[in-house]
Amino acid sequence: MIIVAGLGLIFGIFVTIAEPRTFRDRPRRAARRLFCLAPISLLLSSANAQIFLTADYNFPPQTPSGSLSPGGNSIMLAPVPLGVNYDDTNHYLYVSGTGTPESCPITGGTGTSGQPSGVIIINCSHAHASGWTIQSATAGGKEAQVALGAAGGTLQYPAGTSPMHAQLVIDSSNISVVGVGRDSTVLSADLAVTPVVQFGSATSAASSPVLKDLTVSRAAGSVPSGSIGVFWRWFQYGLQDNIHVTRSDVDEWADYPDTSSTSLGLDSYGAYLDSASTAYLKVSYASEVHFYGGSFGVNGPETPNPAQAVIISGGANDVRFVGMNIIPRTTGAKTPYAVSFLGSNTDAGVFTFTSVRFENFGTAYFQSNSGTPSIGGLQVTHCGFADSSIATFSLDAATQLVAATIVGTTIASSVTLTNPAWVTLSGDLFGGTMAMTGGASSILTITGNTFATDATFSGAWTELSVTGNTFYGATAPNFSSATGQVLYGLNTLDGSLSQAPLQTGIVLNQGSASVASAAPTMTASSNGWKEVFYNAAGAVSAFAHAPFTDYFESSNWYALGSAHPNSDGSTTTPDSASNIAFNVPLGEVRPKTYSFAVLPGTPAAGFFVYCTNCTPASACAAGGAGHMAVSNGTNWTCQ
């Protein structure tokens, strides 16, 4: 236990670290002393934490008498090692020397930590003739956790490689598992051990667990299917910092024991995951899982190479990646997918990628399967997708992208979506082609982006808004097969394109493009504006509709195929007669003109016209040189 023994102002304090003690007996008096240089806040925050060195609990092998058979075996340990008790849970001891080496769980007995001798029952899978030995299966890690007791504390592994013959299950709270540095302390598991480190169990949560400053790996050989490096089984507000996990089927997995709820809160700083078979990270029934910094993928060839970098499944929610690289590296076939939504069932989830670089993938960055009805809350900000020959999205036909935003991101790959709902693309650079298809609930906003190649929009849209973008493709953006409510305006097209840009035009709405002879329908809105519909042939049943045309001159409206006069005397001829547009030359809007005597009936508040002979007054009156007349909902005002 750390005890303050002296204080050197803000420079450091003397502390003592307890020698090994029994779980049920008093601590020994002997202590080591060391001088710690650290910020006072850090030292004081750690002043009551226990630090147990795993080396002190990695007891020497014992050789009890007799042989062992498959099943339960009572053995006499003399002494009973520190941190070993008959009623421990998830505690394995390693049996070797004769027979097949294996880790056997403690299942009963009477022996307790530190007793001169005591009986422990272990359950073996194999037979072991006389002469077998028994020792810690986790290089003293589990024994140190048991000795820490309910108060919790830190179990520290030394520099070098600690052999892990069994999983280290941290099934109590406030336990920190630390080393002396990533790749300096290595927990090296036997090939078949899975998981190597586990926090929580199927029956108990680990609150405030910590994993820090070490590497989790396994022995040479083919990585077993289903193996896990670090398994966050059931946790609350965990932390990992400066770790390296390598050579598992799934390097890290955050989960909950069943589907009724989720584990909550895992913050990871500087995690390096590589050489996985299925995925570097899997998040299923866990919320608030945040990775800051670090990298998924190693700088150099890695073996094996995962099928995807990240799996999102089950009830995962609020999964966040910030300031990191997700770049598998291999000399063979590329990892097909970056992020796979496989059986994800959280409609209102949030999945955030900020300042993340994706590279070296073979098929698509985001994929889903038929078990994922929707992907909600995908937020991609200031990221880079470097592969140009793959797709950005490869979503199953049953999956809808909902409430997604992609902002300030460079995407070299193609972007294809069907029926996106409440999706916004803003300030992005698209190097690949774009193909967007509307559906029953499609709402898509594309604004302020730069397109290096072509963009095509088709299908029926609830709302499609394409404004303020710059297009450099071989052709102008194609809306020929798009129907529904479409807004297109204030976009810039490269001068080399075959079609002129819609410099002064905004398509307010579009009717049926497939039935050219059908008369477009008109729908009034509450503020008096009329939604304007047109068909593929460019026929418009009426666009002069009260009250709109009562208060704006018809010269504000032009067919896009006709010349538009500008205030400087020039004209602009847009590209097609099949659309109509509201024309605002150089920002000018010309209201309807009336004399006072023929001012129309008072409309809703906010409408305005020009009165040619009104005087400036709170209530308009004749006899003046002219003034703007604005309705307040009751009267026309001229002030």
FENBELGI-V159691 format. One record per residue. N is the residue number from 1. RES is the residue in one small letter. PHI is phi as a letter, one per 40 degrees, with the letter a starting at -180 (999 if undefined). NEAR is the number of other ideal C-beta (glycine too) atoms within 8 Angstrom. Layout:
# FENBELGI-V159691
<<N | RES | PHI | NEAR> <N | RES | PHI | NEAR>>
This chain:
# FENBELGI-V159691
<<1 | m | 999 | 10> <2 | i | c | 12> <3 | i | b | 6> <4 | v | c | 9> <5 | a | b | 8> <6 | g | a | 6> <7 | l | b | 6> <8 | g | b | 7> <9 | l | f | 4> <10 | i | c | 5> <11 | f | c | 5> <12 | g | i | 9> <13 | i | b | 11> <14 | f | c | 12> <15 | v | b | 13> <16 | t | b | 11> <17 | i | b | 10> <18 | a | c | 11> <19 | e | c | 9> <20 | p | d | 9> <21 | r | b | 11> <22 | t | c | 9> <23 | f | c | 13> <24 | r | b | 6> <25 | d | b | 7> <26 | r | c | 4> <27 | p | c | 7> <28 | r | c | 8> <29 | r | c | 4> <30 | a | c | 4> <31 | a | a | 8> <32 | r | c | 6> <33 | r | b | 8> <34 | l | a | 7> <35 | f | b | 7> <36 | c | b | 9> <37 | l | b | 5> <38 | a | a | 7> <39 | p | d | 6> <40 | i | d | 7> <41 | s | c | 6> <42 | l | c | 8> <43 | l | c | 13> <44 | l | c | 7> <45 | s | c | 6> <46 | s | b | 8> <47 | a | c | 9> <48 | n | b | 5> <49 | a | c | 9> <50 | q | c | 11> <51 | i | b | 10> <52 | f | b | 15> <53 | l | c | 12> <54 | t | c | 17> <55 | a | c | 8> <56 | d | c | 11> <57 | y | b | 17> <58 | n | c | 10> <59 | f | c | 12> <60 | p | c | 4> <61 | p | d | 7> <62 | q | b | 11> <63 | t | b | 9> <64 | p | c | 8> <65 | s | c | 5> <66 | g | g | 6> <67 | s | b | 9> <68 | l | b | 12> <69 | s | b | 7> <70 | p | d | 6> <71 | g | h | 6> <72 | g | c | 8> <73 | n | b | 11> <74 | s | c | 8> <75 | i | b | 12> <76 | m | b | 9> <77 | l | b | 15> <78 | a | b | 8> <79 | p | c | 9> <80 | v | c | 15> <81 | p | d | 12> <82 | l | d | 14> <83 | g | g | 14> <84 | v | b | 16> <85 | n | b | 13> <86 | y | c | 13> <87 | d | b | 5> <88 | d | c | 10> <89 | t | b | 8> <90 | n | f | 11> <91 | h | b | 12> <92 | y | b | 14> <93 | l | b | 14> <94 | y | c | 14> <95 | v | b | 16> <96 | s | a | 9> <97 | g | h | 8> <98 | t | b | 9> <99 | g | g | 11> <100 | t | c | 5> <101 | p | d | 7> <102 | e | a | 11> <103 | s | b | 11> <104 | c | b | 13> <105 | p | c | 9> <106 | i | c | 15> <107 | t | b | 7> <108 | g | i | 8> <109 | g | h | 10> <110 | t | b | 6> <111 | g | c | 13> <112 | t | b | 12> <113 | s | d | 15> <114 | g | g | 10> <115 | q | c | 9> <116 | p | d | 6> <117 | s | a | 9> <118 | g | a | 15> <119 | v | c | 11> <120 | i | b | 15> <121 | i | b | 13> <122 | i | b | 15> <123 | n | b | 10> <124 | c | b | 14> <125 | s | c | 7> <126 | h | b | 8> <127 | a | c | 9> <128 | h | b | 11> <129 | a | c | 8> <130 | s | d | 7> <131 | g | h | 7> <132 | w | c | 14> <133 | t | b | 10> <134 | i | b | 13> <135 | q | a | 12> <136 | s | c | 14> <137 | a | c | 11> <138 | t | b | 15> <139 | a | f | 12> <140 | g | g | 16> <141 | g | c | 17> <142 | k | c | 17> <143 | e | c | 17> <144 | a | c | 15> <145 | q | c | 13> <146 | v | c | 14> <147 | a | c | 15> <148 | l | c | 13> <149 | g | g | 7> <150 | a | c | 4> <151 | a | c | 7> <152 | g | g | 11> <153 | g | i | 13> <154 | t | b | 12> <155 | l | b | 15> <156 | q | b | 11> <157 | y | c | 14> <158 | p | c | 11> <159 | a | c | 7> <160 | g | h | 7> <161 | t | b | 5> <162 | s | b | 15> <163 | p | c | 8> <164 | m | b | 16> <165 | h | c | 12> <166 | a | a | 11> <167 | q | c | 13> <168 | l | c | 14> <169 | v | b | 10> <170 | i | c | 13> <171 | d | b | 9> <172 | s | b | 11> <173 | s | c | 9> <174 | n | g | 10> <175 | i | b | 15> <176 | s | b | 12> <177 | v | b | 15> <178 | v | b | 13> <179 | g | b | 16> <180 | v | b | 11> <181 | g | i | 10> <182 | r | d | 13> <183 | d | g | 6> <184 | s | c | 11> <185 | t | b | 15> <186 | v | b | 13> <187 | l | c | 17> <188 | s | b | 10> <189 | a | c | 14> <190 | d | d | 9> <191 | l | d | 11> <192 | a | c | 6> <193 | v | c | 14> <194 | t | a | 11> <195 | p | c | 13> <196 | v | c | 16> <197 | v | b | 14> <198 | q | b | 15> <199 | f | b | 14> <200 | g | g | 14> <201 | s | b | 12> <202 | a | c | 5> <203 | t | b | 4> <204 | s | a | 9> <205 | a | c | 9> <206 | a | b | 17> <207 | s | c | 9> <208 | s | f | 11> <209 | p | c | 17> <210 | v | b | 13> <211 | l | b | 15> <212 | k | a | 13> <213 | d | f | 12> <214 | l | a | 18> <215 | t | b | 13> <216 | v | b | 14> <217 | s | a | 13> <218 | r | a | 13> <219 | a | c | 7> <220 | a | c | 3> <221 | g | h | 5> <222 | s | c | 4> <223 | v | c | 14> <224 | p | c | 9> <225 | s | c | 6> <226 | g | g | 6> <227 | s | c | 14> <228 | i | b | 15> <229 | g | c | 19> <230 | v | b | 17> <231 | f | b | 12> <232 | w | c | 17> <233 | r | c | 13> <234 | w | a | 14> <235 | f | a | 18> <236 | q | b | 10> <237 | y | f | 9> <238 | g | c | 15> <239 | l | a | 13> <240 | q | b | 13> <241 | d | a | 11> <242 | n | f | 8> <243 | i | b | 17> <244 | h | b | 13> <245 | v | b | 15> <246 | t | a | 14> <247 | r | g | 8> <248 | s | b | 16> <249 | d | c | 11> <250 | v | b | 16> <251 | d | c | 15> <252 | e | b | 15> <253 | w | b | 13> <254 | a | b | 14> <255 | d | a | 15> <256 | y | a | 13> <257 | p | c | 8> <258 | d | a | 6> <259 | t | c | 6> <260 | s | c | 4> <261 | s | a | 6> <262 | t | b | 10> <263 | s | c | 17> <264 | l | b | 9> <265 | g | g | 11> <266 | l | b | 15> <267 | d | b | 9> <268 | s | b | 14> <269 | y | b | 11> <270 | g | g | 11> <271 | a | c | 13> <272 | y | b | 12> <273 | l | b | 16> <274 | d | a | 14> <275 | s | f | 11> <276 | a | b | 17> <277 | s | c | 10> <278 | t | c | 10> <279 | a | a | 14> <280 | y | c | 14> <281 | l | b | 15> <282 | k | b | 13> <283 | v | b | 14> <284 | s | b | 13> <285 | y | c | 12> <286 | a | a | 16> <287 | s | b | 11> <288 | e | f | 9> <289 | v | b | 14> <290 | h | b | 12> <291 | f | b | 12> <292 | y | b | 11> <293 | g | g | 9> <294 | g | g | 12> <295 | s | a | 12> <296 | f | b | 15> <297 | g | h | 15> <298 | v | b | 10> <299 | n | c | 5> <300 | g | h | 5> <301 | p | d | 6> <302 | e | b | 12> <303 | t | b | 6> <304 | p | c | 8> <305 | n | b | 11> <306 | p | c | 12> <307 | a | c | 9> <308 | q | a | 14> <309 | a | c | 15> <310 | v | b | 15> <311 | i | b | 13> <312 | i | b | 12> <313 | s | a | 11> <314 | g | f | 11> <315 | g | c | 12> <316 | a | d | 18> <317 | n | a | 11> <318 | d | f | 10> <319 | v | b | 13> <320 | r | b | 12> <321 | f | b | 12> <322 | v | b | 12> <323 | g | f | 7> <324 | m | a | 14> <325 | n | b | 9> <326 | i | b | 16> <327 | i | b | 11> <328 | p | c | 14> <329 | r | b | 10> <330 | t | a | 12> <331 | t | c | 3> <332 | g | b | 4> <333 | a | c | 5> <334 | k | c | 9> <335 | t | c | 14> <336 | p | c | 10> <337 | y | b | 15> <338 | a | c | 12> <339 | v | b | 12> <340 | s | b | 14> <341 | f | c | 14> <342 | l | b | 11> <343 | g | g | 9> <344 | s | c | 14> <345 | n | b | 9> <346 | t | b | 10> <347 | d | c | 8> <348 | a | b | 7> <349 | g | c | 13> <350 | v | b | 11> <351 | f | b | 13> <352 | t | b | 12> <353 | f | b | 10> <354 | t | b | 12> <355 | s | f | 8> <356 | v | b | 13> <357 | r | b | 10> <358 | f | b | 13> <359 | e | a | 11> <360 | n | g | 11> <361 | f | b | 16> <362 | g | b | 7> <363 | t | b | 9> <364 | a | a | 14> <365 | y | c | 14> <366 | f | b | 15> <367 | q | b | 15> <368 | s | a | 13> <369 | n | b | 11> <370 | s | c | 7> <371 | g | c | 7> <372 | t | b | 15> <373 | p | c | 7> <374 | s | a | 9> <375 | i | b | 17> <376 | g | b | 11> <377 | g | g | 11> <378 | l | c | 11> <379 | q | b | 11> <380 | v | b | 11> <381 | t | b | 13> <382 | h | f | 7> <383 | c | b | 13> <384 | g | b | 9> <385 | f | b | 13> <386 | a | c | 9> <387 | d | c | 12> <388 | s | c | 8> <389 | s | b | 4> <390 | i | b | 12> <391 | a | c | 11> <392 | t | c | 13> <393 | f | b | 12> <394 | s | b | 9> <395 | l | c | 12> <396 | d | c | 9> <397 | a | d | 6> <398 | a | c | 6> <399 | t | b | 14> <400 | q | b | 11> <401 | l | c | 13> <402 | v | b | 13> <403 | a | f | 9> <404 | a | b | 14> <405 | t | b | 12> <406 | i | b | 11> <407 | v | b | 12> <408 | g | f | 7> <409 | t | b | 13> <410 | t | b | 9> <411 | i | b | 13> <412 | a | c | 9> <413 | s | c | 15> <414 | s | c | 10> <415 | v | b | 14> <416 | t | b | 10> <417 | l | b | 13> <418 | t | b | 9> <419 | n | f | 12> <420 | p | c | 14> <421 | a | b | 11> <422 | w | f | 8> <423 | v | b | 14> <424 | t | b | 12> <425 | l | b | 12> <426 | s | a | 13> <427 | g | g | 6> <428 | d | b | 13> <429 | l | b | 9> <430 | f | b | 13> <431 | g | c | 10> <432 | g | b | 12> <433 | t | c | 10> <434 | m | b | 13> <435 | a | b | 11> <436 | m | b | 15> <437 | t | b | 11> <438 | g | c | 16> <439 | g | a | 10> <440 | a | c | 6> <441 | s | b | 8> <442 | s | c | 17> <443 | i | b | 12> <444 | l | b | 15> <445 | t | b | 9> <446 | i | b | 11> <447 | t | a | 12> <448 | g | g | 6> <449 | n | b | 13> <450 | t | b | 9> <451 | f | b | 14> <452 | a | c | 8> <453 | t | b | 12> <454 | d | c | 11> <455 | a | b | 14> <456 | t | b | 11> <457 | f | b | 16> <458 | s | a | 10> <459 | g | g | 14> <460 | a | c | 8> <461 | w | b | 15> <462 | t | c | 9> <463 | e | a | 10> <464 | l | b | 15> <465 | s | b | 11> <466 | v | b | 12> <467 | t | b | 11> <468 | g | g | 6> <469 | n | b | 13> <470 | t | b | 10> <471 | f | b | 13> <472 | y | b | 8> <473 | g | c | 14> <474 | a | c | 5> <475 | t | b | 9> <476 | a | c | 11> <477 | p | d | 14> <478 | n | b | 10> <479 | f | b | 10> <480 | s | c | 6> <481 | s | b | 10> <482 | a | c | 14> <483 | t | b | 13> <484 | g | g | 12> <485 | q | c | 10> <486 | v | b | 15> <487 | l | b | 13> <488 | y | b | 13> <489 | g | a | 10> <490 | l | f | 5> <491 | n | c | 14> <492 | t | b | 7> <493 | l | b | 11> <494 | d | d | 9> <495 | g | c | 4> <496 | s | c | 3> <497 | l | c | 13> <498 | s | c | 4> <499 | q | b | 8> <500 | a | c | 9> <501 | p | c | 10> <502 | l | c | 14> <503 | q | c | 7> <504 | t | b | 11> <505 | g | b | 15> <506 | i | b | 10> <507 | v | c | 14> <508 | l | c | 9> <509 | n | a | 11> <510 | q | b | 13> <511 | g | c | 11> <512 | s | c | 9> <513 | a | c | 10> <514 | s | c | 6> <515 | v | b | 7> <516 | a | c | 8> <517 | s | c | 5> <518 | a | c | 8> <519 | a | c | 6> <520 | p | c | 12> <521 | t | c | 6> <522 | m | b | 11> <523 | t | b | 6> <524 | a | c | 8> <525 | s | b | 8> <526 | s | c | 3> <527 | n | c | 6> <528 | g | g | 12> <529 | w | c | 7> <530 | k | b | 11> <531 | e | c | 11> <532 | v | b | 10> <533 | f | b | 12> <534 | y | a | 13> <535 | n | b | 15> <536 | a | c | 9> <537 | a | c | 7> <538 | g | g | 13> <539 | a | c | 9> <540 | v | b | 10> <541 | s | c | 7> <542 | a | a | 6> <543 | f | b | 8> <544 | a | c | 7> <545 | h | b | 9> <546 | a | c | 6> <547 | p | c | 9> <548 | f | d | 11> <549 | t | c | 10> <550 | d | c | 9> <551 | y | b | 11> <552 | f | b | 10> <553 | e | c | 8> <554 | s | c | 7> <555 | s | c | 6> <556 | n | c | 10> <557 | w | b | 10> <558 | y | a | 10> <559 | a | c | 9> <560 | l | c | 14> <561 | g | c | 10> <562 | s | c | 8> <563 | a | c | 7> <564 | h | b | 13> <565 | p | c | 8> <566 | n | b | 11> <567 | s | c | 7> <568 | d | c | 5> <569 | g | g | 5> <570 | s | c | 5> <571 | t | b | 7> <572 | t | b | 9> <573 | t | b | 8> <574 | p | c | 14> <575 | d | c | 9> <576 | s | a | 8> <577 | a | c | 8> <578 | s | c | 9> <579 | n | b | 13> <580 | i | b | 13> <581 | a | a | 16> <582 | f | c | 8> <583 | n | c | 10> <584 | v | b | 9> <585 | p | c | 10> <586 | l | f | 7> <587 | g | g | 5> <588 | e | c | 7> <589 | v | b | 7> <590 | r | b | 7> <591 | p | c | 11> <592 | k | c | 10> <593 | t | b | 7> <594 | y | b | 12> <595 | s | c | 9> <596 | f | d | 12> <597 | a | c | 5> <598 | v | b | 6> <599 | l | d | 11> <600 | p | c | 7> <601 | g | d | 3> <602 | t | c | 7> <603 | p | c | 10> <604 | a | c | 9> <605 | a | d | 6> <606 | g | h | 7> <607 | f | c | 11> <608 | f | a | 10> <609 | v | b | 14> <610 | y | b | 12> <611 | c | c | 16> <612 | t | c | 9> <613 | n | b | 10> <614 | c | c | 15> <615 | t | b | 11> <616 | p | c | 7> <617 | a | a | 10> <618 | s | c | 5> <619 | a | b | 8> <620 | c | c | 14> <621 | a | a | 10> <622 | a | c | 9> <623 | g | h | 5> <624 | g | b | 11> <625 | a | c | 5> <626 | g | h | 8> <627 | h | a | 12> <628 | m | c | 9> <629 | a | b | 15> <630 | v | b | 10> <631 | s | c | 14> <632 | n | b | 7> <633 | g | g | 6> <634 | t | b | 4> <635 | n | b | 8> <636 | w | c | 11> <637 | t | b | 12> <638 | c | b | 17> <639 | q | b | 5>>
